[in-house]
């Protein structure tokens, strides 16, 4: 038994509408909350961080491949205080911009510096 084109289109629209509703349904804020790990203990490196740390131990210039140098030319008057506030907020929000690696007894660990 064949369906008419109109019936197929209505069915496809219903399926797409259902998927869209499921994808855009609102969730509780706690559903997606990332729970911070206590900072009073050592923080081991992830496997990816450990790999990069190891490569840098072999070749100090290896990390240069992961740097993304960018320069911007801004025109007009620059409000330095506003720029500083924006950059401070960015660094405060993203721990990865405040993270450094230390080696203790030959084992790497990450240290996340405070935001202030």
N, C-alpha and C positions, 0 to 999 in steps of 0.2 A: 504494500500500500504506500503510495507516494503522498507526501505532504505538499500543499501548495506553497509557493514562494512566500506569500503573505504570512502563512502560519509559521514558517521557518523564521522569518524576520521577527515576528512577535515573540517566538520562543527565545531567539538569540538576544533580543532586547531585554527580556525578562531575566535571562541568565546574567547578562552584563550589569543590569541594575542591581540584582542581588549581590553580585561580587563587589560592586562599587559600595553598596551600603555596608557590607561586612568590612571592607577595607578602610572605610572612613568612619566607622562607628567610634564614638567617644569612649575613652577608657578612663578609669580612675587614675589619678596622678601617681598613685602608689604602684600601679601595674608595671610601669616602666622605670621606676626609680632604681638608680644604681646605688647600692649600699657601699659606703666608704669602708675600706679596711682600716683597722686600727693602725695608727702611725707610730706606736710606741715599740714595735718590734721590727726586726729586719724585714726588708721587702725583697724577696727573691726576684730575679729577672724572669721575664717570660722567655719562652724558647727563642722567639725572634730577637729580643733584646740580647740574650746570651750569645746568639750567633753573631750579631753585630759587634758585641764587646770582644768576642774571640778574634774576629777578623781584624779589629783595631789593635789587638795585642800583637798580631803577626805583622801588620803593616799600619803604621800610624796614619798614613794618608788614605786608608781605605774608607774612612767615614766621609771623605770629601765627595764620594759618589752619591751620598744621600743629602747633601746640602743643595738647596735650591736658591741660588743667589738671584735676587730681584732688585731692581732699582725703579723708583718712580720719580717722575718730574712733576712737581706740583706747581701750579701757577696761582698767583694771587697771594694774599696775606695769610700766613700760617699762624693759627692760634696755638702756640706751643703748649699752653696749659691744657687745652682740650685734647690735643694729641697725646700728651702724657697721661691724662686721665683715661683715655680710650685704651692705650697700650697697657696701662696698669690693670684695667678691668679684664683685658684679654688674658694677660699672664695669670691673674688671680683665678680666672675661670678654668684654665686648662693646665692641669698638673704636668703634662708632658713638656710644657715650656719651662718648668721649674725643676725638672728631674735631671739628676746627674748620677754617674756610676762611680762607685768606689770599689777597690779591691781590698778585702781583708783576708789575710792569710792565703792570698792567691785566688780567693773566691769573690766574684762580683756581687754587689748588691746595689740597689737603687736608693737614692736619697732624694726625697721630695722637699725642696726648700719651702719655707712659709711664703705666703702670698704677699706679706707686707715688707 
